[in-house]
Amino acid sequence: MLETTALSPHTPARVAPAAAPLRLRLGSGQMLWLDRDGKSVRVKPVRCFPWSAPQQLVSLRDDDDVEHHLVRDLQELDAASGEALCQAMQSVAFVLDVSAIESIAEDFELRVWKTQTRHGKRTFQTRLDEWPWESPDGGHLVRDISGDLFRLPPLETLDAKSREWLWAYVG
């Protein structure tokens, strides 16, 4: 029987039943593997709020979004597992700060965002049912179809054109 948890800002995860102690390791292609009870499952780390505590509350989920373990604090892991998780998190912890929105358009079941970030122009796509969610700082976060996160600052800090584009999605 699977339970659900809503610790993730993105999607509630289905939770696998608790089991014996675990070990984490990086396999080929920098994929993270969870080893427990003689079984291995490929998992991806999903950071949960609060974002101000990156070493805490990391959901380890398989490709079907089933949570196999919630790491409450990296200190609970052995050194090798903690290092493997830190390395895996580097590839999923990339968050781009949006400074302006040039356009948002719908195209074949996707929403195409053309934005400015402090790293230059970025175009990304989200599913039509993927909506920005509020972040603790008053801004919003949105996840693209590749899993990257984009941070949208509070509306009042954006220029008028950006506010006009974004208003329908967060207003």
PyMOL commands that set and color helices and strands:
alter all, ss='L'
color gray80, all
select helices_A, chain A and resi 28-30+74-76+79-92+155-157+160-170
alter helices_A, ss='H'
color red, helices_A
select strands_A, chain A and resi 3-5+13-15+23-26+32-36+39-47+56-61+66-73+95-107+110-117+120-127+133-134+140-143+149-152
alter strands_A, ss='S'
color yellow, strands_A
deselect
rebuild
show_as cartoon
